[in-house]
Structure formats: C-alpha cells, structure tokens
Amino acid sequence: MTSTALTPAVDVRRSGERFHTRIGWLDSRHSFSFGQHYDPDNTHFGVLMVSNDDVVKAGSGFETHPHRDMEIVTWVLEGSLVHQDSTGHSGLIYPGLAQRMSAGTGILHSEKNDSWRIDAAAAKHDQDVHFVQMWVVPDTEKITPGYEQLDIGPALDAGELVVVASGMPKHGTDSAISIRQEHAALYAARLRPGASTTVPTATLVNLFVARGSVELEGAGVLGTGDTARITVGDGQRVVAGPDGAEVLVWEMHAALR
C-alpha cells in the first residue's frame, strides 16, 4: 500500500451498473469485480476490495468456505444472519449490530439465513436477510484469526455518522469494532427525511446508499444502491431524501499498489 495523492473528484456508480449474481437462493450485487465478474478497471477502491449487497432466502446461505488475510465486516439491513467459524465463534447478526471477522492466517466460516428456525415461534418462516458485506485488505498479513461484534443500534438513533469499524489511531477505542487496517474506518448513519451529515475529510471516501436516497454535495442525488467514490474528500454535505436514508461510508488514507 502507498499513501495516495489524487485530484479531487467524485465518481458516481449507479446501482444498475453493478455486477449481478442471481441464483435460486441468492440475489447479490457487487460494487467491484467478484467471482465470475471481472473488470480490470474496477477491482477495488482504496483498500476496499469487496462490497456485496446480498439478499439470501430463508433456510439458505453460504456454506462453509475459506478466507485468508482479509478484514470482513458485515452490516445487516433486514432480517438476521447466523455466523459460525472454525475458531469456535458464532453469532446472530441483525440490523444495528457491527460484526467483523479477521481471516488472518486462515479461517473457515458459514453464513446462513436461519429465519425459519430463529423466528419459528412468531411463524416468520420465509423472511429474507438483506446485508452488505465489505472486505478490506489488512495492513498486516498472517495475523491470528479473530471475531468481534457489538450492538450499536441506539447510537444510530442520533442520525449522525457512527464509527462502526476502525483501525485508525485517531479513533482509539471509540469505534464499535476494530479492524487491522490503520488507514481505514467504516461509518454508518440512519438519516431521517431531510436530515444531513458530512462525510469525513479524507484522501479517499466511499459512500454507499444502502437504502433511501441522499443528495451529495457536488454530485447530486444518489438512490438506493448508488455509490460515490470520492478522492480528496473535503467533508461534503449529505442530505437525506423524502424517505430518509441509511448510508455506509468508508474513510481511507491509503490505496493498494
């Protein structure tokens, strides 16, 4: 990785431009090259390698599979997701819960929509789970695999950007969960209609509209699934549309070579 000096710019990527994987149990839209989808000009932004917007049907999910040397953050928008991994960690991920898995030297894990089991008492047997999974390259390879989660739902009620995950020294212990990447931090905000916030001042900023719509200063209106990749961000203002919005924002100060 290198420090990055770039010309100020906002590159808007519309939802419909994303790569799309659709099979019986999964509807997934990829912001970057992923799996069979490859574009040499769209493999990452900063240290963010993957940003997948997934919908998984009840009783289905990703079977046990490996990862290595990657910081993986999962953010659920609707429903619930069951995580299990080879280090013995397991957890139920739901809206407002920050979750991180460090793959490090190697880890196996599965992710399932077990709503048919979890919600059996309420007879909700067919609820989809909708989540965004993001992969960041760590600043140190071959670390010991790890897992962390924390419910930050109450903090989101304030309607401002909340630090979800960070490895940046400036955040200290303020972030909900930690990542092994000293040049990056993830924020989330749930904005009421007409409410505003500002993106971090940073070399690279990736703003993803998880739902709703916003108006981004210098870029116009962004709808659900749209992304703004900002270079040399200077704290642009973000205003939620008439139905409010939920946004995920990566602040980054380095990029892959």
Phi, psi and chi 1 to 4 in degrees:
 res  aa     phi    psi   chi1   chi2   chi3   chi4
   1 MET       -  150.4  -77.2  172.5  -73.5      -
   2 THR  -131.7  153.7   62.1      -      -      -
   3 SER   -64.6  150.3  -64.4      -      -      -
   4 THR  -122.2  132.1  -48.6      -      -      -
   5 ALA  -123.3  109.2      -      -      -      -
   6 LEU  -127.8  160.5  -60.1  171.3      -      -
   7 THR   -76.3  136.0  -57.8      -      -      -
   8 PRO   -55.2  132.3  -25.0   34.2      -      -
   9 ALA  -165.2  154.8      -      -      -      -
  10 VAL  -124.7  118.6  179.2      -      -      -
  11 ASP  -107.2  106.4  178.6    9.7      -      -
  12 VAL   -89.8  126.9  173.6      -      -      -
  13 ARG  -113.8  118.8  -54.9  -70.8  179.9  109.3
  14 ARG   -81.3  152.7  -62.2  -61.9  178.5 -176.4
  15 SER   -53.9  -43.4  176.9      -      -      -
  16 GLY   -67.3  -12.8      -      -      -      -
  17 GLU   -86.0  -10.3  -61.1  171.8   -4.7      -
  18 ARG   -70.1  150.2  -65.6  177.5  -66.3  175.6
  19 PHE   -62.0  147.6  -62.3  117.3      -      -
  20 HIS  -131.9  123.9 -170.0 -166.4      -      -
  21 THR  -112.6  125.0  -63.2      -      -      -
  22 ARG  -136.1  115.3 -172.4  166.0 -170.2  173.7
  23 ILE  -129.1 -178.2   53.1 -178.6      -      -
  24 GLY   -53.6  -42.4      -      -      -      -
  25 TRP  -105.9   -4.3   57.6  -86.4      -      -
  26 LEU  -135.8  133.1  171.3   68.5      -      -
  27 ASP  -123.7  110.8 -168.4  -36.1      -      -
  28 SER  -129.8  134.4 -177.8      -      -      -
  29 ARG  -120.5  130.1  -63.5 -177.0 -176.3  -87.0
  30 HIS  -110.9  128.0  -40.5  -72.0      -      -
  31 SER   -77.7  -22.8  -66.5      -      -      -
  32 PHE  -129.7  169.7  -55.0  101.4      -      -
  33 SER   -51.2  134.1  -64.5      -      -      -
  34 PHE  -157.6  132.0 -170.9   82.9      -      -
  35 GLY    57.7 -126.4      -      -      -      -
  36 GLN   -74.3  -11.7   65.4 -178.4    4.0      -
  37 HIS   -91.5  120.3  -53.0  -71.6      -      -
  38 TYR  -139.6  130.2 -179.9   70.5      -      -
  39 ASP  -136.0  113.3  176.2   -4.6      -      -
  40 PRO   -60.3  -18.8   21.6  -32.9      -      -
  41 ASP   -95.1    5.3  -63.7  -37.4      -      -
  42 ASN  -144.1   64.5 -173.6   28.7      -      -
  43 THR  -104.0  -18.5   58.4      -      -      -
  44 HIS  -174.4  171.3   65.8  -79.6      -      -
  45 PHE  -142.3  122.0 -178.5   65.5      -      -
  46 GLY    62.0 -122.6      -      -      -      -
  47 VAL  -106.9    7.8  -66.5      -      -      -
  48 LEU   -86.8  116.1 -178.2   61.7      -      -
  49 MET   -99.5  -31.2  -68.6  -75.8  -66.6      -
  50 VAL  -139.0  137.0  167.6      -      -      -
  51 SER  -143.9   93.7 -178.6      -      -      -
  52 ASN  -103.2  130.7  -72.6  -13.7      -      -
  53 ASP  -104.0  100.8 -172.7   -1.8      -      -
  54 ASP  -111.9  140.6  -65.5  -22.7      -      -
  55 VAL  -122.8  121.7  176.1      -      -      -
  56 VAL  -119.5  132.2  174.0      -      -      -
  57 LYS   -73.0  157.2  -66.6 -172.8  177.3  -61.9
  58 ALA   -59.9  142.4      -      -      -      -
  59 GLY    75.6    8.0      -      -      -      -
  60 SER  -126.2  179.1  -56.4      -      -      -
  61 GLY   155.6 -171.6      -      -      -      -
  62 PHE   -87.3  117.7  -62.2   93.3      -      -
  63 GLU   -68.7  171.5  -60.9  -67.7  -15.7      -
  64 THR   -55.9  127.6  -58.4      -      -      -
  65 HIS  -149.1  160.0   57.4  -77.7      -      -
  66 PRO   -94.9  156.4   34.5  -35.4      -      -
  67 HIS  -142.1  157.6  -68.4  -74.8      -      -
  68 ARG  -150.3  141.3 -178.2 -178.9  -62.7  -87.7
  69 ASP    47.3   58.6  -74.0  -31.8      -      -
  70 MET  -152.5  141.0 -160.8   65.6   65.6      -
  71 GLU   -97.6  119.5  -62.2  -67.9  -75.4      -
  72 ILE  -116.2  118.9  -60.3  172.0      -      -
  73 VAL  -115.1  130.3  179.0      -      -      -
  74 THR  -116.9  132.8  -58.1      -      -      -
  75 TRP  -128.7  113.1 -173.3 -104.3      -      -
  76 VAL   -88.3  134.8  171.9      -      -      -
  77 LEU   -99.6  -39.7  -62.6  166.9      -      -
  78 GLU  -147.0  147.0  -66.3 -179.2  -76.0      -
  79 GLY    81.6 -159.7      -      -      -      -
  80 SER  -145.7  151.5   56.8      -      -      -
  81 LEU  -130.1  131.9 -170.2   68.0      -      -
  82 VAL   -98.7  124.5  175.4      -      -      -
  83 HIS  -107.2  137.1  163.6   96.7      -      -
  84 GLN  -141.1  139.6  -67.9 -178.3  -48.2      -
  85 ASP  -138.8  171.9   66.1   48.3      -      -
  86 SER   -75.5   -6.1   55.2      -      -      -
  87 THR   -90.9    0.7   67.3      -      -      -
  88 GLY    95.8    0.1      -      -      -      -
  89 HIS   -83.4  143.5  -68.9  102.6      -      -
  90 SER  -146.0  153.0   62.0      -      -      -
  91 GLY  -166.8  155.0      -      -      -      -
  92 LEU  -102.9  119.0  178.4   65.7      -      -
  93 ILE  -102.8  128.9  -44.2  168.6      -      -
  94 TYR  -140.6  170.3   49.6   83.8      -      -
  95 PRO   -55.9  131.1  -29.3   37.7      -      -
  96 GLY    92.9   -4.6      -      -      -      -
  97 LEU   -97.6  122.9 -175.4   86.7      -      -
  98 ALA   -85.1  130.1      -      -      -      -
  99 GLN  -136.7  136.5 -172.1 -111.4   31.4      -
 100 ARG  -136.2  136.6  176.8  -92.0  -62.9  161.9
 101 MET  -122.0  124.8 -176.5 -179.2   74.0      -
 102 SER   -95.0  116.8  -64.4      -      -      -
 103 ALA   -75.6  -36.6      -      -      -      -
 104 GLY    50.9 -129.3      -      -      -      -
 105 THR   -69.6   -9.9   54.4      -      -      -
 106 GLY   141.3  133.6      -      -      -      -
 107 ILE  -148.8  149.4 -162.9  168.5      -      -
 108 LEU  -112.1  137.7  -60.6  170.6      -      -
 109 HIS  -152.7  163.3   82.9  133.5      -      -
 110 SER  -131.9  156.0   64.0      -      -      -
 111 GLU  -138.4  119.0  -65.2  160.2  -54.1      -
 112 LYS  -128.4  145.4  -61.0  -71.5 -173.6   65.6
 113 ASN   -89.9   96.3  178.1   -3.0      -      -
 114 ASP  -100.0   33.6  -86.4   -2.9      -      -
 115 SER   -61.6  -29.6   64.8      -      -      -
 116 TRP   -64.3  -24.9   60.1  -83.7      -      -
 117 ARG   -97.0  -47.1 -178.5 -178.2  -53.3  159.9
 118 ILE   -62.4  -39.7  -64.6  164.0      -      -
 119 ASP  -102.9   22.6  -61.4  -35.5      -      -
 120 ALA   -56.9  -40.4      -      -      -      -
 121 ALA   -64.0  -30.0      -      -      -      -
 122 ALA   -93.9    1.6      -      -      -      -
 123 ALA    61.0   29.7      -      -      -      -
 124 LYS   -97.5   89.1  -64.2  178.1 -178.6  177.6
 125 HIS  -100.1   -3.0  -62.0  162.5      -      -
 126 ASP  -135.0   27.6   58.0   -3.6      -      -
 127 GLN   -80.1  124.3 -176.4  180.0   15.3      -
 128 ASP   -68.7  154.8  -67.9  -14.3      -      -
 129 VAL  -111.6  132.2   58.0      -      -      -
 130 HIS  -118.5  122.1 -178.2 -167.5      -      -
 131 PHE  -148.1  160.5   62.3   98.5      -      -
 132 VAL  -113.5  126.7 -178.9      -      -      -
 133 GLN  -115.4  131.1 -172.6  167.1   92.4      -
 134 MET  -125.4  133.8  -62.5  152.9  -78.7      -
 135 TRP  -114.1  129.7  -59.2    5.0      -      -
 136 VAL  -121.2  136.6  169.0      -      -      -
 137 VAL   -71.0  128.9  176.2      -      -      -
 138 PRO   -73.5  160.1   28.7  -35.3      -      -
 139 ASP   -84.3   -9.6   55.2   35.6      -      -
 140 THR  -135.0  126.4  -54.5      -      -      -
 141 GLU   -85.4  161.3  -65.0 -177.6  -17.2      -
 142 LYS    59.0   39.2  -60.2  179.4 -179.3  178.8
 143 ILE   -81.8  167.2   64.4  171.2      -      -
 144 THR   -69.8  130.1  -59.3      -      -      -
 145 PRO   -56.6  148.2  -25.3   35.0      -      -
 146 GLY  -153.4  171.3      -      -      -      -
 147 TYR  -147.5  143.5 -179.6   88.1      -      -
 148 GLU  -153.7  142.5 -170.7  176.9    8.2      -
 149 GLN  -149.8  151.7   66.9  176.2   49.9      -
 150 LEU  -158.8  134.6 -177.6   69.0      -      -
 151 ASP   -78.6  119.3 -170.9  -27.6      -      -
 152 ILE  -119.4   18.1   60.3  170.6      -      -
 153 GLY   -51.3  -47.7      -      -      -      -
 154 PRO   -59.8  -36.0  -28.1   37.3      -      -
 155 ALA   -66.0  -30.0      -      -      -      -
 156 LEU   -71.6  -20.4  -67.5  167.6      -      -
 157 ASP   -64.0  -19.6  -68.7  -19.1      -      -
 158 ALA   -70.9  -17.8      -      -      -      -
 159 GLY    79.8   16.0      -      -      -      -
 160 GLU  -113.5  170.6  -69.8  -68.2  -25.0      -
 161 LEU   -65.4  130.0  -74.2  178.5      -      -
 162 VAL  -114.0  134.8  175.9      -      -      -
 163 VAL   -74.4  111.7 -171.7      -      -      -
 164 VAL   -85.8  -50.3  174.6      -      -      -
 165 ALA  -145.1  137.2      -      -      -      -
 166 SER  -156.7  148.4  177.9      -      -      -
 167 GLY  -120.6    7.0      -      -      -      -
 168 MET   -78.9  132.8  -62.7  176.7   61.0      -
 169 PRO   -54.9  -32.3  -26.3   35.5      -      -
 170 LYS   -64.0  -22.6   73.9  174.2 -175.8  177.4
 171 HIS   -88.5  -17.8  -71.2  132.2      -      -
 172 GLY    51.8 -121.7      -      -      -      -
 173 THR  -101.1   15.7   58.6      -      -      -
 174 ASP   -75.9  -22.5  -69.7  -19.0      -      -
 175 SER   -77.3  152.5   63.4      -      -      -
 176 ALA   -64.4  -44.6      -      -      -      -
 177 ILE  -135.1  160.7   52.8  176.9      -      -
 178 SER  -105.0  153.5   60.6      -      -      -
 179 ILE  -131.8  153.2   54.3  174.1      -      -
 180 ARG   -88.5   68.3  -73.3  -64.6  -66.3  -93.6
 181 GLN  -155.4  100.5  176.5   46.0  -97.1      -
 182 GLU   -71.2   -7.6   64.3  179.0   -5.3      -
 183 HIS  -106.9   12.5  -59.0  -66.6      -      -
 184 ALA  -144.0  150.9      -      -      -      -
 185 ALA  -150.3  145.2      -      -      -      -
 186 LEU  -110.8  134.3  170.5   66.2      -      -
 187 TYR  -120.3  155.1  -56.2   78.1      -      -
 188 ALA  -133.5  151.5      -      -      -      -
 189 ALA  -147.3  138.1      -      -      -      -
 190 ARG  -109.4  109.1  -68.8  176.3 -178.5  164.9
 191 LEU  -102.9  130.6  -58.6  172.3      -      -
 192 ARG   -72.9  161.2  -61.9  179.2 -177.8   86.2
 193 PRO   -51.7  126.3  -28.7   36.8      -      -
 194 GLY    81.3   -7.5      -      -      -      -
 195 ALA   -73.8  157.1      -      -      -      -
 196 SER  -133.9  159.7   66.5      -      -      -
 197 THR  -151.6  178.1 -172.0      -      -      -
 198 THR  -126.2  144.1   56.0      -      -      -
 199 VAL   -78.3  157.8  -58.3      -      -      -
 200 PRO   -63.1  150.9  -20.6   32.5      -      -
 201 THR   -81.1  113.9  -61.4      -      -      -
 202 ALA  -158.4  162.6      -      -      -      -
 203 THR   -60.7  -43.3  -53.0      -      -      -
 204 LEU  -137.0  133.8  -59.5  166.2      -      -
 205 VAL  -134.3  130.1  175.0      -      -      -
 206 ASN  -114.6  111.4 -170.0   86.8      -      -
 207 LEU  -105.0  119.5  167.5   67.8      -      -
 208 PHE  -116.6  127.3  176.4   68.7      -      -
 209 VAL   -89.5  102.8 -177.4      -      -      -
 210 ALA   -72.3  -34.6      -      -      -      -
 211 ARG  -162.7  157.2   53.1 -174.4  164.8 -168.8
 212 GLY    81.9 -154.1      -      -      -      -
 213 SER  -148.8  156.7   63.4      -      -      -
 214 VAL  -141.2  160.7  -59.0      -      -      -
 215 GLU  -110.2  120.4 -176.4  169.9   -5.0      -
 216 LEU  -101.1  127.3  173.1   64.2      -      -
 217 GLU   -54.6  125.1 -178.0 -179.5   -6.8      -
 218 GLY    87.2   -2.3      -      -      -      -
 219 ALA  -134.2  -16.4      -      -      -      -
 220 GLY    88.2 -155.6      -      -      -      -
 221 VAL   -85.1  133.8  175.2      -      -      -
 222 LEU  -118.0  132.4  -55.9  176.3      -      -
 223 GLY  -101.2 -177.6      -      -      -      -
 224 THR   -56.1  128.1  -59.4      -      -      -
 225 GLY    88.2   -7.2      -      -      -      -
 226 ASP   -80.3  153.1  -69.9  -10.2      -      -
 227 THR  -131.2  142.3  -58.6      -      -      -
 228 ALA  -117.0  120.9      -      -      -      -
 229 ARG  -100.6  111.4  -58.7  178.8 -172.5  178.5
 230 ILE  -108.0  129.1  -54.0  168.0      -      -
 231 THR  -106.2  136.3   59.4      -      -      -
 232 VAL    54.6   55.8 -165.3      -      -      -
 233 GLY   -64.4  137.4      -      -      -      -
 234 ASP  -120.6   33.9   58.3   -1.9      -      -
 235 GLY    80.2   44.1      -      -      -      -
 236 GLN   -61.2  145.4  -72.2   93.1  -29.3      -
 237 ARG   -82.3  141.1 -171.7  165.1  178.7 -103.1
 238 VAL  -122.6  126.2  177.8      -      -      -
 239 VAL  -120.2  128.4 -179.0      -      -      -
 240 ALA   -71.5  148.2      -      -      -      -
 241 GLY   -77.6 -170.4      -      -      -      -
 242 PRO   -65.3  -20.0   20.8  -32.6      -      -
 243 ASP  -106.1    9.9  -64.2  -40.0      -      -
 244 GLY    78.2 -173.7      -      -      -      -
 245 ALA  -163.7  155.9      -      -      -      -
 246 GLU  -124.5  125.6 -175.8  162.6  -12.6      -
 247 VAL  -125.0  150.5  -63.8      -      -      -
 248 LEU  -121.0  127.4  -64.3  169.8      -      -
 249 VAL  -128.4  122.8 -179.8      -      -      -
 250 TRP   -98.9  125.5  -80.0   97.2      -      -
 251 GLU   -98.8  126.4  171.8 -172.6   -4.4      -
 252 MET  -138.1  142.9  -63.7  173.2  -76.3      -
 253 HIS  -125.0   21.9  -64.4  -88.9      -      -
 254 ALA  -156.8  162.2      -      -      -      -
 255 ALA  -137.5  158.2      -      -      -      -
 256 LEU   -68.6  149.3  -57.3  179.0      -      -
 257 ARG   -63.9      -  -67.0 -179.0 -176.2  -85.5
